[in-house]
């Protein structure tokens, strides 16, 4: 349970960092690239066993790390496009509602329990995520369609589902840091290619603040993934339960941070959503 709690708290902390990116006009792509470099360095530095970099491509989890690394960067851009075209609230809802995908696969692939209480809890949690995330006023482009929200929904769900599948099938407990470091290394390479293409089109200095921002993001970003994987490896914790509590928990903590730190205004609908989220978590946990 401690790993799940840490995953929720650290993932919510990423929300604060991204908020300050906007305040200090950070170039997000450059910061993301540095963030992945920092995350993979930490992963390799904290490896639970001695290893050679040359052995990584031969590990059974390597293809999963490649897929996840590319998916991490791709979904980041889809999230940005969704926020720009459809509004931040739509991006938030699409990303968090994707919890239904790993929950479905948890039941389908791993024969996890399906009880009436769990179903009720998950349904309440989904309603809570929507109510807590949606804002009364949302900046929406006239050309906004459903393509990017659907891609964000599917991509976010694919990330959680793939992490669970690779963790169950291929990642031993003493390879968590190496696996995490490897997927962040792949993400760093992929984001570097995109950054290089952008730089060729428009040359500009990298900027010290973007490096600092990337370091500030990379440390918690690494541990958010590691703690999620370790939570998935905890005995007696079904992934359908874990992902529901994790996603809804992030919504609750992020909402509280928004109110206390950034003095954000929340409607009655948002407040009802947070209350329902707590109820949903309790029911799913009890189930």
N, C-alpha and C positions, 0 to 999 in steps of 0.2 A: 504493500500500500504506500510506503514511503516513496518508492520510485515514481508511482503514478502522481502523487502529490507534487513531487519536485518537477515532473514533466509539465503539469498544469501551471505551476507558478512561473517556471522559466519561460514557457511558451507565451504566457500572458505578458511577461517582461519584454518579449520581442515587440509587442504592441506599443509599449512605451518608447522603445528605441526608434521604431518607424515613425512615430509621432514627431520625435525630435529631428528626424531626417528632414521633415518638412519645415520645421522651425529654422534650422540652420542651412537650408538649401543644399542639402547633400545630393551629389550625383548618385542616384540609387544603383545604377548598373556598376559603377566603379566600386562602390561600397560592397555590393553583393559579391563581386569578384574577390576582393580582399577578404571578405567574410569566409568564403569557401577555402581560401588559402590558409587562413587561421584555423578553421575547423579541422581540415585534414592534417595540419601540423600537430594539433593537440591530439587527434586520434592516434596518429603514429607514435607520438611521444608518450602517451599513456597506455600503450599496448600491454595487454596482460601477459604476453609471452614474447620471447625473442623471435624475430622473423626477418626474412629477406624480401626486399621489394620485388625481386624477380619471381618470387613464389606466388605473389598475389594473383596474376592472371590465371594461375592454375588452380585457384581455390574454387570449390563448388559454388560459392556465393558470388563469384566475380561478375557474372552476367547480370545478376540481380542488382549489384552495386552500379554497374554501367547504366542499366535501365532507370534506376532511381535517380542517379546523378543527372541524367539528361532530363528526366521528368521534373526534378526539383526546379531547374532553371526555366523550363518551358511553362510550368504552371505559374511561376512567379510572373512571367510576362502576360499570361492569360489573365491573372488576377489584376494586374495593372490596367489592362485593356477593359476588363469588366467594370472596374471602378470608374474609369474615365468615360465610358460610353453608357453604362447602365446605372452608375451611382455606387457609392461605397456600401450602402446598405444591401444592395443586390449582391455585391461581391461577397460580403460577409455571410449572408444567408446561404448562397450557393456553396461556399466553401465549407461551412459547418454542417449543412444539411446532408452533405456527402457521407456522413457517418453511416447512413443506411446501407452503403455499399459494403464496407468491411463487416458490418453486422450481418448482412445477408450471407456473405461468403463464409463468415465464421460458423454459421448454422449449417450451411450447405457443404463446406469442405471438411470441417472438423467435427461435425455432428454435435455441436454445442446445444445446450438445453434450450427448449422453447416452452416457456410457461406463460399462462395468461397474465401473470403479474409482470413478467419481463416485457411482454408485448405492450401492455398498458403503460409501463414506465418509459419505454422507448418512444411511443407515440406522444406522450406528454412532453418528453424531452425535445422532440422535433418541433412541436408547437411552440415550446419555450424558446428554442433557438430562433425561430422566425420572429416571434414577438419581441424578444430582447434585442435583435439585430436591426430590424427594420426601423427606419427613421421617417418622421412625418414629411420632411422635405428632402428629396433626393435629386441630385443634379443628374439629369438623364439627357443624353444626346438624342436629337431628332431621328438619327439614323440607327439608334440602338435596336438590336435584335436579340434573339435568344441564343445565338451561336456561342458567344463568349461565356455567358452564364452556364450553358450546358457543358461546354468544354471544362470550365472550372469545376463544376460539380463532378464530372466523370474523372477528371485528372486528380482532384483532391482525394476522391474515394480510391482511385487506383494506387496512389502513394501509400495510404494506410493499409490497403489490402496486400500490396506487394511486400511492404515491410513485415507484415505478419507472416506471409507465406515463406519468404526467404529466411526469416528468423526460425520458423518451425522446422523447415526442411534442411537448411544448410549451415546456419550460424551457431557454432558451439559457444558456450558461455565465455570461454577465454579468447574468443575472436571478435567480440562486440566492438571494441575500440578500433581494431584493424579494419573490420568491415565498414564501420562508420567513417573512418578516415578515408577509406578507398572511395566510397560513394561521393564524399565531399571533394575528393581530388578530381573525379570525373566531372563533377559540377563546375569545378574551377576551370578545367580545360574548356568545357563547353561555353561557359560565360566569357572566358578569355577570347575565344574565337569571335563571339558576338561583339565584344568590346573592340577587338582589332578591326572588324569591318566598320564599326561606327567611327573609329579613330581615323581610318583611311578616308572616309567621307568628310569628316570634320575634325581637324587636329586641334587639340586643346590640352593644356597642362593637366596632369593627373589630380593634383591638389592634395595638400597635407590633410585637410579636414575629411576628405573622402577615405583616406587611409585610416585615420583615427576612428571614423564611423564604422568602417569595415571590421576593425579589430573589436570594437564595442559590440558589434552584432555577432561576430564569429564565435566568440566564447560561449554565450548562452545558446546560440543556435546549435552548436555541437552537442551540448549537454541535454538539450531538449529532445534530441533524437536518441541519444544513448539511454537516457532515463526511460523513454517510451519503450525501447527495445527490452531493457531490463525488466520493466513492468510486465511486458508480454511474456517474459520468461519465468515470471513468478508462478509457482505452483498453485493450482486451484482458482486461477483468475481467467475466466473466459474472455476472448477478445471482443465478443459482442457486448459484454458488460463494460470492459475496459475502455473501448473506443467511445462508447456513449458517455461514460463518466468523464473521460478526458476532454472530448469536444465541448460538452455542455459546461464543464468546469472552467474551461478557458473563456467561454462566453461570460460566465458569471464574474470571474476575477477581472477580465478586461473591462466589463461594465463598471465595476466598483472603482477600478483605477481611473477610468474616464471621468467618473463623478468626483472623486477625491482629489486627483492630481490635475486634471485638465478642465475641471469645472464644467463638464459637458452637461447639456440639458437633456433629460430623459422624460419621455411622455409616460402617461399612465400605462399605455400598451407595453412599453419597455419594462416598466416596473413589474407588471403582471407576468411578463416573460421570465424575469429573473426569479420571481417567486415560484413559478411553475417549474423552472429549471432545477431548483433545489428539491422540489417534490419529486420530479422525475429521477434525479440522481439517487435519492433515498429509496425509491421503489425498485429501481434497477439493481442497486446494491443489495437490497433485501432479497430480491429474486435470485 
